[in-house]
Structure formats: C-alpha cells, structure tokens
Amino acid sequence: MNAMTNTVLLDNVSHKDLCVRTDQGVDPGHRVNQILVFPAEFADLQREYPILFRKEADGYKAIALLGLDRDENLFLDDDGWTSEYLPAVLARGPFLIGMQERQQDGQSVREPMIQVNLDDPRVDISGQEGEPVFLPKGGHAPYLERVAHMLGVIHNGLEQGPQMYAAFDAAGLFEPVAIEIQLDDETAYRLPDFHTISEEKLAALDAKTLKTLNASGFLGSAFLVAASLGNVARLIARKNQKRARG
C-alpha cells in the first residue's frame, strides 16, 4: 500500500456507493506526450498511435507517442479524448493492482486484487457524481468491468512485455529512430532516443526465428509495432489542426 495516498482494497460493501468522474478532458494526468503501453493493447493502439520503444537500464519499454511538445496530448481536447482507444495506464482511472497474501493449502500465495486511491479527485465516495463502480446488488458495474480489463492488460504486460521485447532484441529487430518533423520554416521537431521494429529486418528473418517468434505469440505484435510508425503522419495532422485553431 502506498503511504502517500489513501489506497485501499476495493470491496462492494465499504464502497457500494463509490462513483468515479470520467471527464478526462479536465484530468491533468492525461496531458502527457507519451505513455507506457503493453503488448495486449498493441492491436488497438496501432490504429491511431505510433508505438515506439525506449531503451532503459532494465530493458526496452514500449510507449505510445501522444504529442510533440512537453505535456502535449494531441488526442485530448477540452471535451475529452478524441481517439477511439484510450491507453490502459490512463483508462484505469484511480485504480491499481495490489498483491494480496492469502493461505491456500497451508501455503502463503499472493494474488492480484483491485485497489482504489480514495484521495484521487475523480473519486466521489458519496455516489453523487460520476460512473458507479458497483451495481445496486453488489456486482461489478460496466465501468468497473472496463477498468478490471485494463488493469489486467497492465498486470500481464508487466510480465509479458520484457519477455517479448527481449525476444525482439535477440532477433535483431530493433533499430534506432529519430523522428524529425518540419512544420514550417520556423517550427521543427526532432525526437531522439527512440527505437522501432524494422520492417526490413522483419522481412529478412530466417525460418527458425520466424517460427520461434510465432510460437511464442510475439510475431504479430512485431508487425503491429512496425505498421504503427505510419501514425506519425496522423500525429502531424493533429498538430497542424491544433496550430490552425490557434
């Protein structure tokens, strides 16, 4: 449990009236130009966002590029999100996964449980504003079902992601990419230190490596990432629309 926040285990008795405001347009936490993403959402992400990688001390991390300037999310306006898919880290709202210990056959086992940060400004414990978390008889409301799915994407991705990215690295699929964008004579962007999946290296994979990646379920994700780089053009279009609006 995080000592800095009032984070507690979610239950349908203590929190039967809990509601969450979901107006993302006023959520400052969504005004970011990149966000951590996970393999299970690559298929949804690649339809709209460029998926890139950062190489860190403990391995590669996948991110979705949302904007060009600091704290700029080009998929967000004053009314909320304008994209079809909201990345899991942002869609989870004030909820997170915590590991809870319990006894099973005389053994102590840890299992993931949903926790909620009651100090989050989106939370309304009185049940007056926002989406209900529980149904009147205690079952999960549709909002909580969506959140639980996103938390699963994150929880599983924290385990699967490093394995997948290590396999991509071992297959020699990563290549550095510096995104250079010239909007006009005075406005240019250069976004360094990213990596992507090389389409050329994918096409040149030998049969054994292809079989290994396919058997592990990683090959499809590699193609999704490579294809997503074309969304940089869509990002530029959003930037130009924003500039035109002033």
MARKE-764086 format. One record per residue (C-alpha): x, y, z; residue number from 1; residue in three letters. Coordinates in nm, 4 decimals, decimal comma. Layout:
residues N
((X Y Z) NUM 'ALA')
...
***
This chain:
residues 246
((0,0000 0,0000 0,0000) 1 'MET')
((0,1281 0,3468 -0,0866) 2 'ASN')
((0,1826 0,5557 0,2267) 3 'ALA')
((0,1469 0,8770 0,0266) 4 'MET')
((-0,2114 0,8071 -0,0770) 5 'THR')
((-0,5243 0,6657 0,0778) 6 'ASN')
((-0,5086 0,3455 -0,1272) 7 'THR')
((-0,7315 0,0646 -0,0062) 8 'VAL')
((-0,8587 -0,2713 -0,1240) 9 'LEU')
((-1,1794 -0,2225 -0,3238) 10 'LEU')
((-1,4858 -0,4059 -0,1951) 11 'ASP')
((-1,8571 -0,3861 -0,2693) 12 'ASN')
((-1,9579 -0,3265 0,0922) 13 'VAL')
((-1,7333 -0,0394 0,2013) 14 'SER')
((-1,7500 0,1173 -0,1441) 15 'HIS')
((-2,1046 0,0330 -0,2525) 16 'LYS')
((-2,1814 0,3978 -0,3389) 17 'ASP')
((-1,8442 0,4786 -0,4947) 18 'LEU')
((-1,8515 0,6711 -0,8220) 19 'CYS')
((-1,5698 0,7935 -1,0452) 20 'VAL')
((-1,5768 1,1059 -1,2618) 21 'ARG')
((-1,4576 1,0113 -1,6088) 22 'THR')
((-1,4295 1,3537 -1,7747) 23 'ASP')
((-1,0723 1,3041 -1,8967) 24 'GLN')
((-1,0662 1,6489 -2,0539) 25 'GLY')
((-1,0046 1,8061 -1,7152) 26 'VAL')
((-0,7654 1,5392 -1,5876) 27 'ASP')
((-0,4139 1,6920 -1,5808) 28 'PRO')
((-0,2647 1,3440 -1,5591) 29 'GLY')
((-0,3721 1,2823 -1,9181) 30 'HIS')
((-0,1814 1,5820 -2,0539) 31 'ARG')
((0,1363 1,3915 -2,1421) 32 'VAL')
((0,3148 1,3487 -2,4738) 33 'ASN')
((0,3901 0,9789 -2,4290) 34 'GLN')
((0,2562 0,6961 -2,2156) 35 'ILE')
((0,3714 0,3476 -2,1204) 36 'LEU')
((0,1821 0,0795 -2,3143) 37 'VAL')
((0,1649 -0,3005 -2,3126) 38 'PHE')
((0,1511 -0,5827 -2,5699) 39 'PRO')
((-0,2154 -0,6750 -2,5208) 40 'ALA')
((-0,3187 -0,3290 -2,6426) 41 'GLU')
((-0,0884 -0,3078 -2,9469) 42 'PHE')
((-0,3682 -0,4067 -3,1871) 43 'ALA')
((-0,5879 -0,1201 -3,0658) 44 'ASP')
((-0,3022 0,1275 -3,0340) 45 'LEU')
((-0,1585 0,0758 -3,3821) 46 'GLN')
((-0,4788 0,2018 -3,5431) 47 'ARG')
((-0,4151 0,5513 -3,4050) 48 'GLU')
((-0,0827 0,5955 -3,2247) 49 'TYR')
((0,2845 0,5491 -3,3109) 50 'PRO')
((0,4220 0,2716 -3,0860) 51 'ILE')
((0,7880 0,3274 -3,0042) 52 'LEU')
((1,0432 0,1905 -2,7601) 53 'PHE')
((1,2823 0,3483 -2,5158) 54 'ARG')
((1,5922 0,1536 -2,4180) 55 'LYS')
((1,6447 0,1782 -2,0431) 56 'GLU')
((1,8846 0,0165 -1,7978) 57 'ALA')
((1,6481 -0,2743 -1,7336) 58 'ASP')
((1,5491 -0,3265 -2,0967) 59 'GLY')
((1,3109 -0,1862 -2,3547) 60 'TYR')
((0,9838 -0,0134 -2,2649) 61 'LYS')
((0,7008 0,0433 -2,5146) 62 'ALA')
((0,5339 0,3838 -2,5329) 63 'ILE')
((0,2597 0,5433 -2,7392) 64 'ALA')
((0,3524 0,8862 -2,8722) 65 'LEU')
((0,0727 1,1337 -2,7972) 66 'LEU')
((0,2274 1,4720 -2,8752) 67 'GLY')
((0,5336 1,6647 -2,9850) 68 'LEU')
((0,5710 1,9306 -2,7158) 69 'ASP')
((0,6167 1,8689 -2,3453) 70 'ARG')
((0,2857 1,7823 -2,1721) 71 'ASP')
((0,1067 1,7908 -2,5079) 72 'GLU')
((-0,1578 1,5279 -2,5777) 73 'ASN')
((-0,2871 1,5808 -2,9301) 74 'LEU')
((-0,5607 1,3218 -2,8737) 75 'PHE')
((-0,7183 1,5312 -2,5998) 76 'LEU')
((-0,9230 1,8494 -2,6248) 77 'ASP')
((-1,1352 2,0444 -2,3782) 78 'ASP')
((-1,4192 1,7945 -2,4161) 79 'ASP')
((-1,2094 1,4833 -2,3586) 80 'GLY')
((-1,0403 1,2213 -2,5730) 81 'TRP')
((-1,0808 1,2373 -2,9499) 82 'THR')
((-0,9306 0,8933 -3,0150) 83 'SER')
((-1,1194 0,5654 -3,0248) 84 'GLU')
((-0,8839 0,3862 -2,7859) 85 'TYR')
((-0,7600 0,5128 -2,4502) 86 'LEU')
((-0,4285 0,3552 -2,3358) 87 'PRO')
((-0,4677 0,1267 -2,0346) 88 'ALA')
((-0,2456 0,3262 -1,7976) 89 'VAL')
((-0,4779 0,6243 -1,8410) 90 'LEU')
((-0,8039 0,4287 -1,8707) 91 'ALA')
((-0,7553 0,2607 -1,5323) 92 'ARG')
((-0,8539 0,5834 -1,3526) 93 'GLY')
((-0,7883 0,5892 -0,9753) 94 'PRO')
((-0,7486 0,2104 -0,9601) 95 'PHE')
((-0,4425 -0,0105 -0,9453) 96 'LEU')
((-0,3422 -0,3691 -0,8849) 97 'ILE')
((-0,2130 -0,4642 -0,5420) 98 'GLY')
((-0,0823 -0,8036 -0,4378) 99 'MET')
((-0,2758 -0,9611 -0,1519) 100 'GLN')
((-0,1478 -1,2574 0,0505) 101 'GLU')
((-0,3788 -1,5434 0,1419) 102 'ARG')
((-0,3435 -1,9007 0,2631) 103 'GLN')
((-0,4042 -2,1866 0,0204) 104 'GLN')
((-0,3418 -2,5491 0,1212) 105 'ASP')
((-0,1175 -2,4309 0,4011) 106 'GLY')
((0,0868 -2,2136 0,1667) 107 'GLN')
((0,1010 -1,8356 0,1518) 108 'SER')
((0,0150 -1,7214 -0,2008) 109 'VAL')
((-0,0056 -1,3721 -0,3475) 110 'ARG')
((-0,2827 -1,2796 -0,5867) 111 'GLU')
((-0,3653 -0,9548 -0,7657) 112 'PRO')
((-0,6535 -0,7523 -0,6237) 113 'MET')
((-0,8067 -0,4208 -0,7298) 114 'ILE')
((-0,7231 -0,1232 -0,5095) 115 'GLN')
((-0,8577 0,2312 -0,5260) 116 'VAL')
((-0,6970 0,5614 -0,4318) 117 'ASN')
((-0,9690 0,7367 -0,2323) 118 'LEU')
((-0,7703 1,0618 -0,2360) 119 'ASP')
((-0,7920 1,0833 -0,6142) 120 'ASP')
((-1,0033 1,3902 -0,7080) 121 'PRO')
((-1,2027 1,1797 -0,9542) 122 'ARG')
((-1,3405 0,9641 -0,6725) 123 'VAL')
((-1,6791 1,0509 -0,5215) 124 'ASP')
((-1,7430 0,8301 -0,2190) 125 'ILE')
((-2,0912 0,9792 -0,1747) 126 'SER')
((-2,2060 0,8435 -0,5096) 127 'GLY')
((-2,3375 1,1791 -0,6313) 128 'GLN')
((-2,1198 1,2290 -0,9404) 129 'GLU')
((-1,9629 1,0038 -1,1987) 130 'GLY')
((-1,9812 0,6420 -1,3086) 131 'GLU')
((-2,0947 0,3900 -1,0454) 132 'PRO')
((-1,8370 0,1251 -0,9604) 133 'VAL')
((-2,0806 -0,1342 -0,8277) 134 'PHE')
((-2,4337 -0,2354 -0,9222) 135 'LEU')
((-2,7104 -0,1968 -0,6591) 136 'PRO')
((-2,6834 -0,5660 -0,5656) 137 'LYS')
((-2,3047 -0,5570 -0,5424) 138 'GLY')
((-2,1899 -0,6825 -0,8808) 139 'GLY')
((-1,9363 -0,5035 -1,0978) 140 'HIS')
((-2,0833 -0,2114 -1,2902) 141 'ALA')
((-1,9844 -0,1837 -1,6598) 142 'PRO')
((-1,7297 0,0865 -1,5702) 143 'TYR')
((-1,5515 -0,1416 -1,3228) 144 'LEU')
((-1,5546 -0,4254 -1,5777) 145 'GLU')
((-1,3696 -0,1982 -1,8216) 146 'ARG')
((-1,1245 -0,0905 -1,5530) 147 'VAL')
((-1,0612 -0,4513 -1,4478) 148 'ALA')
((-0,9810 -0,5389 -1,8090) 149 'HIS')
((-0,7336 -0,2510 -1,8350) 150 'MET')
((-0,5709 -0,3463 -1,5057) 151 'LEU')
((-0,5292 -0,6978 -1,6450) 152 'GLY')
((-0,3620 -0,5536 -1,9555) 153 'VAL')
((-0,1157 -0,3692 -1,7319) 154 'ILE')
((-0,0557 -0,6523 -1,4840) 155 'HIS')
((0,0019 -0,9142 -1,7537) 156 'ASN')
((0,2013 -0,6706 -1,9650) 157 'GLY')
((0,4500 -0,6052 -1,6870) 158 'LEU')
((0,5395 -0,9752 -1,7095) 159 'GLU')
((0,4912 -1,0438 -2,0797) 160 'GLN')
((0,6390 -0,7196 -2,2111) 161 'GLY')
((1,0015 -0,7751 -2,1019) 162 'PRO')
((0,9924 -1,1303 -2,2427) 163 'GLN')
((0,8574 -1,0098 -2,5760) 164 'MET')
((1,0990 -0,7194 -2,6075) 165 'TYR')
((1,3957 -0,9407 -2,5156) 166 'ALA')
((1,2883 -1,1779 -2,7944) 167 'ALA')
((1,2687 -0,8868 -3,0401) 168 'PHE')
((1,6161 -0,7776 -2,9319) 169 'ASP')
((1,7586 -1,1292 -2,9652) 170 'ALA')
((1,6142 -1,1475 -3,3167) 171 'ALA')
((1,7832 -0,8185 -3,4056) 172 'GLY')
((1,4550 -0,6440 -3,4835) 173 'LEU')
((1,5104 -0,3159 -3,3002) 174 'PHE')
((1,6601 -0,0176 -3,4770) 175 'GLU')
((1,7121 0,3393 -3,3522) 176 'PRO')
((1,4824 0,6006 -3,4980) 177 'VAL')
((1,4951 0,9784 -3,4623) 178 'ALA')
((1,1639 1,1334 -3,5586) 179 'ILE')
((1,2226 1,4602 -3,7445) 180 'GLU')
((0,9263 1,6824 -3,8268) 181 'ILE')
((0,9317 2,0169 -4,0098) 182 'GLN')
((0,6009 2,2003 -3,9717) 183 'LEU')
((0,7147 2,5287 -4,1280) 184 'ASP')
((1,0296 2,7371 -4,1739) 185 'ASP')
((1,0430 2,8202 -3,8032) 186 'GLU')
((0,8939 2,5123 -3,6374) 187 'THR')
((1,0760 2,1810 -3,6370) 188 'ALA')
((1,0883 1,8866 -3,4008) 189 'TYR')
((1,3474 1,6170 -3,3513) 190 'ARG')
((1,2525 1,3349 -3,1161) 191 'LEU')
((1,5651 1,1263 -3,0476) 192 'PRO')
((1,6395 0,8133 -2,8450) 193 'ASP')
((1,3513 0,6029 -2,9695) 194 'PHE')
((1,3631 0,2566 -3,1219) 195 'HIS')
((1,1206 0,0832 -3,3541) 196 'THR')
((1,0781 -0,2570 -3,5163) 197 'ILE')
((1,2458 -0,2602 -3,8562) 198 'SER')
((1,0177 -0,3792 -4,1370) 199 'GLU')
((1,3268 -0,4723 -4,3395) 200 'GLU')
((1,4669 -0,6851 -4,0570) 201 'LYS')
((1,1275 -0,8481 -4,0088) 202 'LEU')
((1,1144 -0,9380 -4,3774) 203 'ALA')
((1,4669 -1,0825 -4,3605) 204 'ALA')
((1,4113 -1,3116 -4,0609) 205 'LEU')
((1,5149 -1,6713 -4,1145) 206 'ASP')
((1,2611 -1,9524 -4,0883) 207 'ALA')
((1,3789 -2,0687 -3,7457) 208 'LYS')
((1,3475 -1,7239 -3,5865) 209 'THR')
((1,0094 -1,6678 -3,7505) 210 'LEU')
((0,8864 -1,9990 -3,6137) 211 'LYS')
((1,0157 -1,9177 -3,2646) 212 'THR')
((0,8554 -1,5727 -3,2567) 213 'LEU')
((0,5293 -1,7076 -3,3950) 214 'ASN')
((0,5176 -1,9952 -3,1459) 215 'ALA')
((0,5650 -1,7529 -2,8575) 216 'SER')
((0,2851 -1,5289 -2,9866) 217 'GLY')
((0,5229 -1,2370 -3,0395) 218 'PHE')
((0,5411 -1,2187 -3,4190) 219 'LEU')
((0,2056 -1,0482 -3,4705) 220 'GLY')
((0,2981 -0,7774 -3,2210) 221 'SER')
((0,6202 -0,7064 -3,4095) 222 'ALA')
((0,4226 -0,6394 -3,7282) 223 'PHE')
((0,1757 -0,4191 -3,5386) 224 'LEU')
((0,4571 -0,2054 -3,3977) 225 'VAL')
((0,6264 -0,1707 -3,7365) 226 'ALA')
((0,2996 -0,0659 -3,9017) 227 'ALA')
((0,2221 0,1891 -3,6299) 228 'SER')
((0,5081 0,4160 -3,7349) 229 'LEU')
((0,2844 0,5393 -4,0152) 230 'GLY')
((0,0715 0,7087 -3,7492) 231 'ASN')
((0,3378 0,9785 -3,7131) 232 'VAL')
((0,1733 1,1400 -4,0173) 233 'ALA')
((-0,1616 1,1388 -3,8353) 234 'ARG')
((0,0070 1,2956 -3,5329) 235 'LEU')
((0,1451 1,5731 -3,7543) 236 'ILE')
((-0,2033 1,6314 -3,8967) 237 'ALA')
((-0,3411 1,6701 -3,5448) 238 'ARG')
((-0,0602 1,9132 -3,4614) 239 'LYS')
((-0,1355 2,1228 -3,7690) 240 'ASN')
((-0,5061 2,1282 -3,6822) 241 'GLN')
((-0,4202 2,2491 -3,3329) 242 'LYS')
((-0,1949 2,5234 -3,4720) 243 'ARG')
((-0,4674 2,6317 -3,7145) 244 'ALA')
((-0,7109 2,6705 -3,4258) 245 'ARG')
((-0,4577 2,8918 -3,2513) 246 'GLY')
***
